[in-house]
Amino acid sequence: MKVKIKICLIIIVLNNLLFSGCNKQTATIEVEEHQHDENENTVELSATQYKVAGIELGKVEQKNLSSIIKVNGVIEAPPQSLVSICAVLGGFVKSTNLLHGSRVTKGDAIVVMEHPDYIQLQQDYLESKSKLVYLELEYKRQKGLQEKNVSSAKIFQQTTADYKSMKAGVSALEEKLALIGINAEQLEKSEEISRTVTIHSPINGYVSKVNVNIGKYVNPADVMFEIVNTKHLHVELTVFEKDISKIKEGQRIRFTLPNEDDKEIRAFVYLIGRSIGGDRTVKVHGHLDKEDEQFLPGMFVKAFIEIADNPVNALPEQAIVQSGGKHYIYILKEKMVENNQEVNSFEMIEIQKGITEGLYAEVALPVTFDINANQIVLKGAYSLLSKMKVSGEEDGHGH
């Protein structure tokens, strides 16, 4: 009887040990699977990998994606920022150092002209000025005699007429000299006649056109140079007649340049044209939020005019990756230091992608997603996806 009891006890103990071992093994497998589930949605980059991938972080933005009008346009300079340089009296180009794209400052000498007419104009002024001095003295003398009834009224009237005529002629010559850049007062003091005149830049800016060379004769109507001030450029958009009623002053504008498709520039509607062109379009002018001297007149732009205030959560398209028929974004999970090196950990988050306009797409984020707290990968998301897939293949599984 005692033997049977001992055998039963041994069997019970062995069963407990077996079941206990199985439970421990099962728990271990569950923990490992849980860790695997966490790791397959994360990827780590060293500081060097982070830099090579070109990672840029940012936040979710509010964009009016559905309530917009797509238009084309160009960068333009207002009339006061674009100057055509001409030789008012014509002449030959003696010297110039300007090239296309040269930077000039207001008052800089841009071209030296020469012509015999310049000499003649200075000579006429000095001679007329000398005669005016004589006629002024004669006028004062005749006026005194007239007041004393010593001289006849006819002689005084003739002297007055000659004096006023010469005075008007001298004033006209002074203005002509001013047009070609010669100071009449300085010329009168020095009495040094020059065969050349120097034309100075009336504004700060860059040379956008050069139409002359040394020795070329230039007519008064010929444009020698064009100088543009790139500090006050605006965007001129072409809006079709059917859409013009939707455009209002103050509406926001987003546009991109052909060579910078990944960079949006902000502006607002400043002026709406009041005439319809032959192609049934209207010109709409927009002022830039931030001026950029790198812009050049004539640059082509693709723009979106926001016609209604209906903002949605949006991210740049390059921040959204697609894998397995689903859309994801990456957020910065944490920064760590391992082996004295910085390591950045990123987590993949599934999202729903909505409408796309330009560079941005509407996104529906998880309910628990904190927009303000999370930093999203705006650039370099596909590099993270590639790294994750490579890591998955090395581990024997993929996402």
Secondary structure, 3 states (H helix, E strand, C coil): CHHHHHHHHHHHHHHHHHHHHHHHHHHHHHHHHHHHHHHCCEEEEEHHHHHHCCCEEECCEEECCCCEEEEEEEEECCHHHEEEEECCCCEEEEECCCCCCCEECCCCEEEEEECHHHHHHHHHHHHHHHHHHHHHHHHHHHHHHHHCCCCCHHHHHHHHHHHHHHHHHHHHHHHHHHHCCCCHHHHHHHCCCCCEEEEECCCCEEEEEECCCCCCEECCCCEEEEEECHHHCEEEEEEEHHHHHHCCCCCEEEEEECCEEEEEEEEEEEEECCCCCCCCEEEEEEEECCCCCCCCCCCEEEEEEECCCCCEEEEEHHHCEEECCEEEEEEEEEEEEECCEEEEEEEEEEEEEEEEECCEEEEECCCCCCCCCCCEEEECHHHHHHHHHHHHHHCCCCC
